[in-house]
Amino acid sequence: MLSVIPAKVSVFILIVAAIFLLAGCDSGNLVLQENFEKPNKFKKRWEVINGQWSVANSAVTGVQNSDWAVMLSRKKLPDDFILTFAARMEPYSVLFEVLLGFKDEKYLGVYVYEIENTVAIEDRSLFLGEKHVQERTYIRSTGNIGMLPRQNYQFNYDWNVWKIQKSGNRLLVWINNEPGIGYNDTQGLLQPGGRFGFALKGQGLIQNVQLFDTKDEAPPSFAEFETKSSRKIENPFFLFSE
C-alpha cells in the first residue's frame, strides 16, 4: 500500500523543492502552476490514460494496474520551456518517466530505470485506444533504439527534484540540482506543440509542477552536460515492453 505523507513532512518537502526550483527558474513566464490541491481541478487539467491517479496532501499519487500508470497534461509545451516538479517512487517500483512533446502517438521520453540504474532519453510511442491492446503495452521505444543518451544513475525511492529545460535543439535535465543528462535534438524528435505528462511502472507521487515559457531567452551552457550527452551506438541491455 502507498504510504500517506504526514502534513508537516509534505510542507517541508514543498519548501525544499521550491528552494531548488526557484534557484534555476528566475526567468521565463509561468504558464502552469499545479499544486494538486483539488480533485476537480485535477480532472480539468490532466487526462488519465491508464492506472489510478488520486489527489491528496498536495500531491498526485499514481498506481499502475497490470500495465502502466500514465497521465497527460492538457497544456501544450511552449517551443522553449523549463519544466520543474518533485517526484518520489515507492519501493518495488522500477521506472519513472516524463513524456515530452506528445503528439500523434510519438513523444520524447526522459526516464529513470531501476533495473539498469540509468537515466535515459528515448524516442517513444504512447498507444491509445485499442492500439495498446494490439501492441500489448501502452509505452515502448519505437525509434533510434540504442542511439540516444543514457547515463548511469542510482535509482532511489527518495523525493527527487527535477528541472527539464528545452532551448532550441538542447534538452537538459537536472535531478536534485545536479546535471543528469543532456541531448542535442538535431532530429527534431521533441515535437513542437505537443503535450507533456508522466508515466510510472509501479507507484509514485508527484508534487509542485511548474511550467515556464522561456521564449527568446539565451540558451544555457551545454558544457556541464558534454560528458553526459553521448553514448555508443549499441543494442540495449534489456529491451522490454515498458
N, C-alpha and C positions, 0 to 999 in steps of 0.2 A: 504494500500500500504506500501511496505517496504521503510523505510527512507534511504536516501543516506548519508553516513558518510562524513562530511567535511574532506578535506585532512589533515588539521592541527590536528584535533581530531584523525584521523586514525593513523597518525605518533605518536602522544602521546600514544595511546593505544599500539602500537607495542613496543615502548620503555619500557613502564611499564611492558608489558608482557615479554619482553626479560630479564628484571631485575629479575622477579620471576623465569623464566625458567632456566636461567644460574646459579641461586643460587643453584639449585638442579641437574644440569647437567654438572658438571665439569669433568666428566669421561665418558668413552664409546666412540665408534666410530660412528660418524654421518653418517647414511646411507640414510636419506631422509631429504631434506630441501624444504618445499613448501611454497612460499610466495604469490602464486596466483596472479602473475603479468601478465601472458599472457594466453589468452583463448586457444591458440593452444597447449601450454604445458599442460594445464589442461586436455584436451582431451586425451593426450598421457599417463598421469599419473593416471587418475581416470576413473572409469567406472560408468556412471549414470544408476541406476537401476530403479528409479522412481522419479517423481516430476520434478521441473525445477531448474537447477543449473546454475548460471552465475558468471563470474569473473569480478570484478571491484574494484578499490580503495584498492588493496592489500588484498582482501577478496573474499571468495566464498559465495554466497547467495543461500540458499536452500528454496524452496517454495513447500509445499506439494500440490498434486492435491486432488482428492477425497479420497485418502488413505494416503500415506506416501511420504516423500522425502528421498531417500536413495542413497548414493554413496559409492563406494568401491575403495580403493587404489589398483593399480596393483602391489604394492610392498608387498611381504610377510614379516610377522613379524619374527625377529630373535627369537631363543629359549628364550633368556633373553633380555629384552629391557626396554627402557624408551621412552614413547610417550608423547609429550607436544604440547599444542596448546591453543589458546584463542577462546572463543565462546560466542555468545550472542543470545538470543531468543527474538523475537518480542512479544509485548503484545497480549494476547489471544492464544498464543501457549501453549502447555501443556506438551511436552516431548522432551528431547534431549538425544540421545543415541550414545554411542561409541560401534562399533562392533569389537570384538577381536577374532582372530583365525578363521575367516570364511572359512569353507571348507565342501563340501558335505552337504549343507543346514544349518549345525549347526555352532553356534558360542557362545561365552560368551559375554553377553551384560552388559554394565555399563550405567545406565541412571538416570537422574533426572526427577521427575514427579510432575507436578503442582497440580494435583487433590489430591494427598496424601501428598504433601510436603515431599518427600523422595528421597534419593539416594539409588539405589539398584543394585545388581549384580544378573543376571538371566541367566538360561540355555535356549537359544533361538534358533529359526529357522528363516531363511530368505528364502521365497519361490519365486523361479524364474520361468521364462517362463509362461506356463499356470497353473502351480501349484498354483499360488496366486489366480487364479480365483476359483479353487476348494476349497481352504482354506478360501476364502473371506477376505484375508488380505495378506500383504507382510511379516509381522513380528508377531510372537507370542512366548510366553514362552511355551516350549514343554516338559520340563523335570524338575525334582526336584522343582516343583512349591510349593512355600511357605517354602522352606528349605534353601535357600541361603541368604546371608546377605542383610539386608535392614535397613537403618537408617534414622532418622529424618533429613530433610534438607530443609531449607527455599528456595523454588524455587523463582528465581528472573529474571528480564529482563535486568540485567546489564551485562557488559563484565566479564567473569569468566575465569581465567587461570587454566588449567588442567595439572596435571602431573600423568601419569599412569606408574607404574613400575611392571614388572614381573621378579622375581628372583627365580628360582627353582619352587616350588609349590606356592610361595607367590605372590599375586596380591594386590598392594597397590595403592590407589587413593587419591591424594591431590587436593583440589579445593581452589584456591587463597592462596596457601601455607599452608593450614590447612588440617590435616588428615580428609579425607572424609569417606572412607570405606576400609576395608581390608578383604582379603579372603585367606584361605589356601586351595588351589585347589588339594586336595588329590585324587579326582576322575578323574583328567586329563581332565576336561571339556574345558579348553583352549587348543585347538588342535595345535600341532607344525606344522609349515609350512603353516599356514592359513594367510589370508589377514586381513586387518583392514578397517574400514570405519565409516561413520556417518549416522545417521537417525534422522529425525525431524517429529514431529507432530505439524505442524504449519509452521512458517517461522523463519529463523535464519541465522546467519553469522558465519564463521569460518576463523581464521587467523593463520599464522605463525606455521604451522605444522612441528614438528621436530621428527625424529625417530632415536634413538641411539641403537646400539648393545652393550650390556653390558656383553658379554660372559666372563666367568672366573673371574668376579668381585665379591667381597664379598657381600652377601645379606644385605639389610638394616635391621635395627632393626624393629621388629614387635610390640614392647612394646606400642608405642603410638596408635596402632590400636587395641589393645586387647579388649578394651571395645566397639569397633566398628566392631568386626569380627564374631559375632554370633547373632543368633536370635532364638526365639522359633519356633518350627515346627507348623505352623498354616495355615489355609486357608487364601488366600489373601483377603484383604478388598474388592478389586474390580478387578475381572478378566475380562479384556477387550481384544478385538481383535487387539489391538495395531496396 
